[in-house]
Amino acid sequence: MKKTVVLSLIILTMACGEKPEQKEMYTLFVGTYTNGASEGIYSLQFNPETGNLDSLKLAAELPNPSFVTISKDKQHLYAVQENSDFDSRGGGVSAFKLKDGGLELQNSMGTGGPGPCHVSLSEDGRLAVSNYVGGNVALFKLKDDGSFGDAPQIIDHKVLDTTKTPHAHMAQFTKEGLFVADLGLDAVKRYQLEDGEFVPGDQPSLSFANGAGPRHFTFGQNGKLYVINELNATISVFEKDADGAYQEIQVVETLDPTYEGRNACADIHLSADGKFLYGSNRGENTIVIFAVDGSSGKLDLVGRQSVHGNWPRNFALDPTENFLLVANKISSNIVVFKRDVEAGTLTYLSEIEVPNPICLEFLD
């Protein structure tokens, strides 16, 4: 009996001394504008259990790395240099190797136009940079080590319209080719790959209302496409028909009808389950929330959530999708919201000061 009591005490002591299981932390990279206190790309640690952000540090010095993206294999990060003086033609883009949670510069190249504002990757080793001021898109082929090789193919939108000024704002590769949102042309342009070059597709352009200003877009389920329009504060819903062409089926407002101030929509994201769509309003300073009809893909308003800051640029769902994080440019803070995955709603949780945050990208 005595031995049993002693053994029980030993087991209890060991149990009490056990350290709690260490939860996996996610690294969050932040693209910024460096015309203030920022020096480049920053990183933070995100706790998916609590939603806490901490351990802010400068990951790489770079001028105006306003948009960043990470390769699918999590080995490389690419960042634009949103300026007009990288070289004689305009802005630049840099390739980094992800190493021990940090960034190691591989090389940089010019993007063929001023004001590069977005960068994206294909699954076959290509990279697209949208030059907002230049009105064109630069398409790079990447080397096996992830760095830039030859000069890019330049798709020039200035030749497409003589009455409007092109502003390429986002390009994304798909299995169908390449989609490019051009805010100035009020269009999403489509390209397909032929003999190693991208050329206009069978449906070369998706048109929008004059002055809509399509900025960013995301693809939904069953051939749906959702585009947030910066200038007229709307989201356009498109549906792919039997011939592979996209037709507009709905346009919804992002602003509260009583709001009368300045506004410019920015980013758009769809939850992984396809049930909720989120968009950012700069000016009204809200995230607008829509429920997505599972059959038609059309949107129904759920509500709007204040961003607890000023001028929300990009935002991101964390890898668990239990949280949504917003980068507020003017107020220089990143705000964390708890997300109700069943209702789609957001609840303010916490915030952290980061200089001029623009883009949020998780390394999951």
Backbone hydrogen bonds, N-H to C=O, Kabsch-Sander energy under -0.5 kcal/mol:
donor,donor_aa,acceptor,acceptor_aa,energy
5,V,1,M,-2.2
6,V,2,K,-2.2
7,L,3,K,-2.6
8,S,4,T,-2.2
9,L,5,V,-2.1
10,I,6,V,-2.0
11,I,7,L,-2.3
12,L,8,S,-2.5
13,T,9,L,-2.4
14,M,10,I,-2.3
15,A,11,I,-2.3
16,C,12,L,-2.4
17,G,13,T,-1.5
18,E,14,M,-0.6
18,E,15,A,-0.9
23,K,21,E,-0.6
26,Y,46,F,-2.6
27,T,363,L,-1.1
28,L,44,L,-2.7
29,F,27,T,-0.5
29,F,361,E,-3.0
30,V,42,Y,-2.9
31,G,359,C,-2.4
32,T,65,P,-0.6
33,Y,356,N,-1.4
41,I,60,A,-2.5
42,Y,30,V,-2.1
43,S,57,K,-2.6
44,L,28,L,-2.1
45,Q,54,D,-3.0
46,F,26,Y,-3.3
47,N,52,N,-2.5
51,G,47,N,-3.1
54,D,45,Q,-2.1
57,K,43,S,-2.0
59,A,41,I,-2.5
59,A,57,K,-0.6
60,A,41,I,-1.7
62,L,39,E,-1.4
66,S,64,N,-2.2
69,T,78,Y,-2.1
71,S,76,H,-2.6
74,K,71,S,-1.9
77,L,96,F,-2.0
78,Y,69,T,-2.9
79,A,94,S,-2.1
80,V,67,F,-2.0
81,Q,92,G,-3.5
82,E,64,N,-2.9
82,E,80,V,-0.6
83,N,81,Q,-2.0
86,F,90,G,-1.8
87,D,90,G,-1.6
90,G,87,D,-0.6
91,G,113,G,-2.1
92,G,81,Q,-1.5
93,V,109,M,-2.2
94,S,79,A,-3.0
95,A,107,N,-2.9
96,F,77,L,-2.8
97,K,104,E,-3.4
98,L,75,Q,-2.7
99,K,97,K,-0.6
99,K,102,G,-2.3
102,G,99,K,-2.2
103,L,59,A,-0.6
104,E,97,K,-2.3
105,L,103,L,-0.5
106,Q,95,A,-3.4
107,N,95,A,-0.9
109,M,93,V,-2.3
111,T,91,G,-2.2
115,G,83,N,-2.1
117,C,130,S,-2.7
118,H,130,S,-0.8
120,S,128,A,-2.0
122,S,126,R,-2.3
125,G,122,S,-0.6
127,L,140,F,-2.3
128,A,120,S,-2.6
129,V,138,A,-2.5
130,S,118,H,-2.1
131,N,129,V,-0.6
131,N,136,N,-2.8
132,Y,115,G,-2.2
132,Y,130,S,-0.9
133,V,114,P,-0.6
134,G,114,P,-2.0
135,G,131,N,-1.6
136,N,131,N,-1.1
137,V,155,I,-2.1
138,A,129,V,-2.6
139,L,153,Q,-2.9
140,F,127,L,-3.2
140,F,138,A,-0.6
142,L,125,G,-2.6
143,K,147,S,-3.0
146,G,143,K,-2.0
149,G,141,K,-1.2
153,Q,139,L,-2.4
155,I,137,V,-2.9
155,I,153,Q,-0.5
156,D,154,I,-0.7
157,H,135,G,-2.1
157,H,155,I,-0.6
160,L,157,H,-1.5
168,A,131,N,-0.8
169,H,181,A,-3.2
170,M,181,A,-1.2
172,Q,179,F,-2.6
174,T,177,G,-2.5
177,G,174,T,-1.0
178,L,191,Y,-2.6
179,F,172,Q,-2.5
180,V,189,K,-2.5
181,A,170,M,-2.8
182,D,180,V,-0.6
182,D,187,A,-2.9
183,L,167,H,-2.1
183,L,181,A,-0.6
186,D,182,D,-0.7
187,A,182,D,-1.6
188,V,206,L,-2.1
189,K,180,V,-3.0
189,K,187,A,-0.5
190,R,204,P,-2.0
191,Y,178,L,-2.7
192,Q,199,V,-3.1
194,E,197,E,-3.4
197,E,194,E,-1.8
199,V,192,Q,-2.8
201,G,190,R,-2.4
206,L,188,V,-2.6
207,S,205,S,-0.5
208,F,186,D,-1.6
212,A,209,A,-2.2
215,R,228,I,-2.7
216,H,228,I,-0.9
218,T,226,Y,-2.3
220,G,224,K,-2.4
225,L,238,F,-2.1
226,Y,218,T,-2.9
227,V,236,S,-2.5
228,I,216,H,-2.5
229,N,227,V,-0.5
229,N,234,T,-3.2
230,E,213,G,-2.8
230,E,228,I,-0.6
231,L,212,A,-1.4
232,N,212,A,-1.6
233,A,229,N,-0.6
234,T,229,N,-1.0
235,I,252,V,-2.3
236,S,227,V,-2.8
237,V,250,Q,-3.1
238,F,225,L,-3.0
239,E,247,Q,-2.6
240,K,223,G,-2.1
241,D,245,A,-3.3
244,G,241,D,-1.9
247,Q,239,E,-2.8
249,I,237,V,-3.0
250,Q,237,V,-1.3
252,V,235,I,-2.3
254,T,233,A,-2.2
255,L,233,A,-0.5
259,Y,256,D,-2.0
264,A,282,R,-2.4
265,C,230,E,-1.5
266,A,280,S,-2.0
267,D,313,R,-0.7
269,H,278,Y,-2.3
271,S,276,F,-2.7
274,G,271,S,-2.1
277,L,290,F,-2.6
278,Y,269,H,-3.1
279,G,288,V,-1.8
280,S,267,D,-1.9
281,N,286,T,-2.9
282,R,264,A,-1.5
282,R,280,S,-0.6
283,G,281,N,-0.6
285,N,281,N,-0.8
286,T,281,N,-1.2
287,I,305,Q,-2.4
288,V,279,G,-2.6
288,V,286,T,-0.6
289,I,303,G,-3.0
290,F,277,L,-2.7
291,A,300,D,-3.2
292,V,275,K,-3.0
293,D,291,A,-0.6
293,D,298,K,-3.0
297,G,293,D,-1.8
300,D,291,A,-2.3
302,V,289,I,-3.1
303,G,289,I,-1.5
305,Q,287,I,-2.3
307,V,285,N,-1.9
313,R,327,A,-2.8
314,N,358,I,-1.7
316,A,325,L,-2.5
318,D,323,F,-1.8
321,E,318,D,-1.4
324,L,337,F,-2.2
325,L,316,A,-3.1
326,V,335,V,-2.4
327,A,314,N,-2.3
328,N,326,V,-0.7
328,N,333,N,-2.6
329,K,311,W,-2.3
329,K,327,A,-0.8
330,I,310,N,-1.0
331,S,310,N,-1.4
332,S,328,N,-0.6
332,S,329,K,-0.8
333,N,328,N,-1.4
334,I,352,I,-2.7
335,V,326,V,-2.1
335,V,333,N,-0.5
336,V,350,S,-3.1
337,F,324,L,-2.5
338,K,347,T,-3.0
339,R,322,N,-3.3
340,D,345,T,-2.6
341,V,339,R,-0.9
344,G,340,D,-3.0
347,T,338,K,-2.2
349,L,336,V,-2.4
350,S,336,V,-1.5
352,I,334,I,-2.0
354,V,332,S,-1.4
358,I,31,G,-3.2
359,C,31,G,-1.6
361,E,29,F,-2.5
363,L,27,T,-3.1
364,D,362,F,-0.8
